[in-house]
């Protein structure tokens, strides 16, 4: 029966792919679905014995192609030319990812001797000086060849300096391609990047899980990383070929993050402090963010009065007035969330009451640069609370809780059996989908091999992904859970 089910599932998947390809137009996002469908279709047209080796995630996306465009809405980080191949292979030299980025990379001259390089997910900046080229960030690992090709399309000068704004994989892993091409730049970063890179090595399995990346692609040792050649602590001023670069460090999305100020050009290279939407300051799957320092960084940029802001994600911002407004609005929003969270802690509120009660003022909630795409204001509040308190959530039974499986079994008993709990969850989902997810989880952890429970999980979390209430980070959590369940159904 299991083999028959597998065969039927893949036949259905092929039909879905055909329908998507036939009916879907070539809009900015639909071509992405077609591209993914074509690649997956090539795999499922192999013999069934090979096709069943597709990952649970790919099976879920084959069977639910509408999820792709929904997840991409925030996962693109404001960069329209999204690449699923690159997003799923950030730490590797995957050929499909490299080819996709080469096809989609763009380079734009935005000022004399300054170019804005847009790639799937992330941006880089190139500055020409009399001594050579200065490159701000190098993208993820498969970005390297595309980045080199883009640079050589505008200048044949040697790359004199690379500045890492921080140690995240999408900002500094493309360097390998430049080095292999014979470039010998100095590479500058904040000293905290050392611990960040070592953390990638020490926690490669955990990071692979929480970033949804293949574990074998993460660095195994220091030889897998292109390390900086020079470090600094708080600030560093460089004079390279007649151009002044001021590097200013503030903790934010990472503890090694910095922004770059070009005083003569009045351009700020804003790294990830500014992202064009409510920023990734409250990520439940990542190490601690520092919102208080993030606010300081924004205020420091405001004081400089830049006339252009080039972020590492999304569109650049032109004009002093527009740059000031965007930075002021973001600083105000983060400060509001921070103050609300600290006041709640000092008032002795239960932690969930603090973040559940946060609502941005109307003028902030409706501002276009504060759209909740990747995380929410509540997520940011959770991270602030986590920074200043312990792991306990203020619920007495959660200090030393019973195993989740044991709790779930008792919930099943109270529901009169697993069938009753499944039926109740489905009925509740029509009224309160979020609450229904809790009962779905209890059903799953009580009986994960039950086919009806597995189908319930796929139904409920498919709807959570498609819900307007969901943002990218939680969508990926739901997708990974669906993928794990789909694996069990083989």
C-alpha positions as a printed Julia matrix, in Angstrom:
490×3 Matrix{Float64}:
   0.0    0.0     0.0
   2.8    2.43    0.84
   4.4    1.93   -2.6
   1.05   2.53   -4.31
   0.6    5.69   -2.27
   4.04   6.94   -3.3
   3.37   6.31   -6.98
   0.0    8.03   -6.82
   1.51  11.0    -4.98
   4.1   11.54   -7.67
   1.59  11.17  -10.5
  -0.51  13.83   -8.81
   2.57  16.02   -8.4
   3.31  15.79  -12.13
  -0.25  16.82  -12.95
   0.02  19.79  -10.58
   3.27  20.91  -12.19
   1.71  20.66  -15.65
  -1.27  22.74  -14.58
   0.93  25.37  -12.98
   3.05  25.63  -16.1
  -0.02  25.8   -18.36
  -2.11  28.34  -16.47
   0.49  30.52  -14.77
   1.5   33.77  -16.49
   4.98  35.23  -16.53
   4.61  37.85  -13.81
   7.54  38.87  -11.58
   6.86  35.94   -9.24
   5.13  33.33  -11.4
   8.25  32.64  -13.46
   9.89  31.59  -10.22
   7.2   28.95   -9.69
   7.63  27.72  -13.26
  11.4   27.49  -12.81
  11.14  25.5    -9.6
   8.44  23.27  -11.05
  10.56  22.49  -14.1
  13.56  21.51  -11.99
  11.46  19.3    -9.76
   9.66  17.82  -12.74
  12.99  16.67  -14.16
  13.5   14.75  -10.94
  10.07  13.14  -10.77
  10.26  11.92  -14.37
  13.12   9.65  -13.33
  12.18   6.12  -12.19
   9.96   6.0    -9.1
  12.74   4.32   -7.11
  14.8    7.5    -7.62
  11.94   9.99   -7.4
  10.88   8.9    -3.94
  14.23  10.16   -2.68
  13.07  13.77   -3.06
  13.19  15.63    0.25
  10.03  16.19    2.25
  10.25  19.92    1.57
  10.36  19.42   -2.2
   7.45  17.01   -2.01
   5.4   19.55   -0.07
   6.17  22.27   -2.6
   5.38  19.96   -5.5
   2.02  19.14   -4.02
   1.32  22.74   -2.94
   2.98  25.02   -5.54
   0.97  28.0    -4.3
   3.17  28.04   -1.18
   6.24  29.07   -3.18
   5.1   32.57   -4.11
   3.66  33.14   -0.64
   6.95  32.32    1.11
   8.91  34.38   -1.41
   7.02  37.55   -0.47
   9.23  38.14    2.54
  12.0   35.66    1.9
  13.35  37.74   -0.98
  14.41  40.41    1.57
  13.17  43.13   -0.76
  15.26  41.91   -3.73
  12.87  41.11   -6.57
  15.22  38.73   -8.4
  14.77  35.91   -5.94
  16.53  32.56   -6.35
  15.21  29.48   -4.61
  18.33  27.53   -5.63
  20.53  30.13   -3.92
  18.3   30.41   -0.86
  18.53  26.64   -0.31
  22.31  26.43   -0.92
  23.77  29.53    0.73
  26.92  27.8     1.96
  27.78  25.9    -1.23
  29.08  26.18   -4.78
  25.89  24.59   -6.07
  25.93  24.85   -9.87
  22.22  25.64  -10.23
  22.5   28.4    -7.64
  25.6   29.89   -9.29
  23.94  29.84  -12.7
  20.74  31.4   -11.34
  22.58  34.27   -9.66
  24.65  34.93  -12.81
  21.37  35.24  -14.72
  19.82  37.61  -12.19
  22.6   39.84  -10.9
  22.36  43.56  -11.73
  24.96  46.32  -11.38
  23.96  50.0   -11.41
  26.13  53.09  -11.3
  24.63  55.29   -8.57
  27.34  57.94   -8.2
  30.73  58.71   -9.77
  32.88  55.57   -9.35
  30.25  53.87   -7.17
  28.13  50.88   -8.21
  25.18  49.21   -6.48
  25.2   45.45   -7.07
  21.85  43.68   -6.65
  21.72  39.92   -6.34
  19.02  37.52   -5.19
  18.42  38.22   -1.48
  21.41  40.54   -0.89
  23.21  43.63   -2.22
  26.88  44.61   -2.43
  28.53  47.95   -3.17
  31.62  48.62   -5.3
  33.73  51.79   -4.99
  36.55  52.61   -7.38
  39.59  54.42   -5.98
  42.96  55.43   -7.41
  44.55  52.42   -5.67
  41.98  49.85   -6.73
  38.47  48.67   -5.93
  36.8   48.55   -2.53
  33.99  46.01   -2.18
  31.43  46.11    0.61
  30.29  42.51    1.24
  30.52  39.58   -1.16
  27.15  37.83   -0.89
  26.5   34.16   -0.16
  28.81  31.42   -1.42
  27.14  30.8    -4.81
  27.21  34.58   -5.44
  30.98  34.63   -5.93
  31.27  33.95   -9.7
  28.4   36.32  -10.53
  29.89  39.04   -8.35
  33.29  38.75  -10.06
  31.65  38.89  -13.49
  29.64  41.99  -12.53
  32.72  43.76  -11.17
  34.72  43.05  -14.31
  31.89  44.44  -16.44
  32.64  47.93  -15.06
  36.31  47.9   -14.03
  39.52  45.95  -14.59
  41.24  47.41  -11.53
  42.4   44.99   -8.83
  40.26  44.52   -5.75
  42.21  46.39   -3.1
  39.92  45.94   -0.06
  36.88  43.93    0.97
  34.85  45.06    3.98
  32.56  42.56    5.67
  29.63  44.42    7.28
  29.03  41.29    9.39
  29.59  37.55    9.35
  26.25  36.25    8.09
  26.56  33.81    5.2
  24.77  36.1     2.73
  27.33  38.88    3.28
  30.8   37.34    3.19
  30.86  33.87    1.65
  31.29  34.86   -2.0
  34.9   35.93   -1.41
  36.29  32.53   -2.42
  35.62  33.19   -6.11
  37.54  36.47   -6.04
  40.53  34.82   -4.34
  40.52  31.92   -6.81
  40.56  34.48   -9.63
  43.86  35.79   -8.28
  42.7   38.82   -6.31
  44.69  39.6    -3.16
  42.63  42.12   -1.2
  42.93  43.07    2.43
  39.74  41.93    4.16
  38.46  44.03    7.05
  35.84  43.17    9.67
  34.96  43.74   13.31
  36.81  41.42   15.7
  33.57  39.74   16.84
  33.33  38.07   13.44
  35.9   35.54   14.69
  33.44  34.08   17.2
  30.67  34.22   14.62
  32.62  32.17   12.09
  33.71  29.68   14.76
  30.08  29.33   15.76
  29.21  28.23   12.21
  31.75  25.43   12.61
  30.83  24.41   16.17
  27.06  24.39   15.58
  26.94  23.34   11.95
  24.15  20.8    12.53
  22.0   23.19   14.53
  22.55  26.09   12.13
  21.75  23.85    9.16
  18.46  22.91   10.82
  17.4   26.43   11.72
  18.51  27.91    8.4
  17.01  25.03    6.38
  20.39  24.36    4.7
  22.06  21.01    3.89
  24.38  20.24    6.8
  27.18  18.94    4.58
  27.45  22.39    2.98
  28.29  24.22    6.21
  31.96  24.81    7.08
  33.67  21.9     8.84
  36.79  23.8     9.86
  38.52  27.15    9.47
  39.87  26.24    6.02
  36.32  26.44    4.65
  36.11  30.17    5.44
  37.85  33.18    3.88
  38.92  35.01    7.02
  39.55  38.75    7.38
  43.14  39.92    7.31
  42.51  42.9     9.59
  40.18  43.49   12.54
  39.04  46.56   14.47
  36.93  47.25   17.56
  34.72  50.36   17.64
  35.62  52.6    14.7
  38.13  52.57   11.89
  38.93  55.21    9.26
  40.54  54.13    6.01
  41.98  56.32    3.27
  42.24  54.29    0.09
  43.16  55.9    -3.21
  41.8   59.3    -2.26
  38.52  58.0    -0.79
  37.77  58.09    2.94
  35.86  55.17    4.49
  34.6   55.39    8.06
  33.65  52.01    9.6
  31.35  52.3    12.62
  30.44  49.31   14.78
  27.14  48.88   16.65
  25.59  45.59   17.72
  22.37  44.95   15.87
  21.37  41.96   13.8
  24.77  40.58   14.85
  27.32  41.58   17.47
  29.94  42.18   14.75
  27.85  44.42   12.49
  29.11  47.74   11.13
  28.04  50.39    8.67
  30.28  52.35    6.31
  30.16  56.13    5.91
  31.6   57.9     2.87
  31.84  61.5     4.15
  32.84  63.18    0.89
  30.06  61.47   -1.07
  27.58  61.69    1.83
  26.6   58.06    1.28
  25.91  55.59    4.07
  26.25  51.86    3.38
  23.7   50.74    5.94
  24.38  46.98    6.1
  21.36  45.26    7.75
  20.44  48.09   10.11
  17.93  49.22    7.47
  16.07  46.69    5.28
  13.1   48.55    3.8
  10.6   46.72    6.03
  10.37  45.86    9.72
  13.86  44.41   10.1
  15.06  41.0    11.19
  15.43  42.05   14.83
  13.34  39.31   16.39
  14.23  36.04   14.75
  13.13  33.05   16.83
  15.62  30.68   15.16
  18.73  32.84   15.42
  21.13  33.96   18.11
  20.36  37.1    20.15
  19.84  40.43   18.35
  20.57  43.71   20.17
  17.68  46.11   19.56
  18.98  48.83   21.89
  22.3   49.03   20.02
  20.4   48.85   16.73
  18.58  52.06   17.67
  21.91  53.73   18.46
  23.22  52.79   15.02
  20.19  54.33   13.31
  20.58  57.55   15.32
  24.27  57.69   14.45
  23.38  57.47   10.76
  20.73  60.18   11.18
  23.32  62.54   12.67
  25.52  62.13    9.6
  22.7   63.46    7.35
  23.43  61.18    4.39
  22.12  62.06    0.94
  22.01  58.44   -0.17
  21.57  55.18    1.75
  22.61  51.86    0.25
  21.26  48.93    2.31
  22.39  45.32    2.06
  18.81  44.27    1.29
  16.17  46.0    -0.8
  16.21  49.3    -2.68
  18.64  52.15   -2.15
  17.19  55.43   -0.84
  18.03  58.78   -2.45
  17.69  62.3    -1.09
  18.58  63.58    2.36
  14.96  64.16    3.34
  13.85  60.65    2.37
  16.83  58.98    4.03
  16.24  60.95    7.23
  12.54  60.1     7.3
  13.13  56.39    6.79
  15.82  56.19    9.46
  13.79  58.26   11.93
  10.67  56.14   11.43
  12.58  52.89   11.9
  14.37  54.19   15.0
  11.05  55.34   16.47
   9.42  51.97   15.83
  12.25  49.98   17.4
  12.37  52.37   20.34
   8.61  51.98   20.86
   8.91  48.17   20.89
  11.91  48.32   23.21
  10.21  50.69   25.69
   6.99  48.65   25.69
   8.9   45.45   26.43
  11.01  46.93   29.24
   7.97  48.55   30.85
   6.16  45.21   30.77
   9.07  43.46   32.45
   9.27  46.12   35.15
   5.52  45.88   35.72
   5.86  42.16   36.42
   3.67  41.09   33.51
   3.82  37.53   32.26
   6.12  37.43   29.24
   3.47  36.4    26.75
   1.26  39.25   27.99
   4.04  41.71   27.15
   4.57  40.77   23.53
   0.93  39.87   22.84
  -0.15  43.38   23.9
   2.18  45.33   21.64
   0.57  47.46   18.92
   2.53  50.06   17.0
   0.97  53.55   16.84
  -1.11  54.12   13.7
   1.44  56.38   11.98
   4.08  53.68   12.37
   1.92  50.64   11.67
   0.9   52.04    8.28
   4.33  53.27    7.22
   5.58  51.44    4.1
   9.09  50.76    5.46
   7.67  49.02    8.53
   5.67  46.33    6.74
   5.75  43.02    8.63
   7.19  40.68    6.02
   9.92  38.71    7.76
   9.22  39.12   11.48
   6.62  41.03   13.5
   6.72  43.65   16.25
   5.75  40.87   18.64
   8.75  38.8    17.51
  11.08  41.73   18.19
   9.54  42.14   21.64
  10.18  38.45   22.36
  13.85  38.9    21.52
  14.18  41.94   23.78
  12.59  40.0    26.63
  14.95  37.1    25.98
  17.97  39.41   26.16
  17.17  40.74   29.63
  15.64  37.73   31.37
  16.07  33.96   31.71
  14.49  31.14   29.73
  11.44  30.71   31.99
   8.19  32.07   30.5
   6.52  32.82   33.91
   4.1   29.88   33.74
   4.73  27.73   36.87
   4.29  24.32   35.26
   6.76  25.24   32.53
   9.71  25.42   34.93
   9.92  21.63   35.09
   7.31  20.51   32.55
   6.09  17.03   31.73
   7.3   15.78   28.33
   5.24  17.19   25.49
   4.34  13.67   24.36
   2.87  12.89   27.79
   0.86  16.1    27.8
  -0.42  15.3    24.31
  -1.54  11.81   25.26
  -3.69  13.23   28.08
  -5.21  15.81   25.73
  -6.14  12.94   23.4
  -7.8   11.14   26.32
  -9.81  14.24   27.19
 -10.91  14.53   23.56
 -12.22  10.97   23.64
  -9.53   9.59   21.36
  -7.35  10.69   18.48
 -10.22  10.8    15.98
 -12.12  13.16   18.23
  -9.13  15.47   18.58
  -8.56  15.52   14.82
 -12.21  16.34   14.2
 -12.18  19.05   16.86
  -9.04  20.63   15.38
 -10.54  20.74   11.91
 -13.74  22.29   13.2
 -11.87  24.85   15.3
  -9.66  25.82   12.35
 -12.66  27.43   10.68
 -13.07  29.73   13.67
  -9.54  30.23   15.02
  -6.74  28.79   12.92
  -4.04  29.8    15.41
  -5.76  28.04   18.3
  -6.45  25.0    16.12
  -2.69  24.71   15.54
  -2.19  23.95   19.24
  -4.64  21.05   19.14
  -3.06  19.85   15.89
   0.33  19.78   17.58
  -1.06  17.8    20.52
  -2.54  15.28   18.1
   0.76  14.96   16.25
   3.0   14.55   19.29
   0.59  11.99   20.72
   0.41   9.88   17.54
   2.84  11.04   14.82
   2.42   7.9    12.68
  -1.36   8.2    12.4
  -2.3    8.96    8.75
  -5.27  11.13    9.76
  -3.09  13.15   12.09
  -0.42  13.56    9.4
  -3.02  14.81    6.93
  -4.37  17.22    9.56
  -0.89  18.69   10.08
  -0.43  19.23    6.34
  -3.86  20.89    6.07
  -3.54  23.19    9.08
   0.01  24.39    8.39
  -0.65  24.85    4.7
  -3.4   27.24    5.72
  -1.09  28.95    8.24
   1.44  29.63    5.47
  -1.24  31.05    3.16
  -2.73  33.19    5.93
  -2.22  36.95    5.66
  -1.24  36.9     9.34
   1.92  34.86    8.73
   5.4   36.3     8.04
   8.32  34.57    6.37
  10.13  33.23    9.42
   7.06  31.47   10.78
   6.11  30.25    7.29
   9.46  28.49    7.08
   8.84  26.87   10.48
   5.48  25.59    9.21
   7.02  24.41    5.93
   9.77  22.5     7.73
   7.19  20.85    9.98
   5.09  19.86    6.95
   8.25  18.49    5.32
   9.07  16.34    8.38
   5.53  14.95    8.4
   5.65  14.32    4.66
   8.85  12.31    5.17
   7.02  10.09    7.66
   4.33   9.39    5.05
   6.73   7.67    2.6
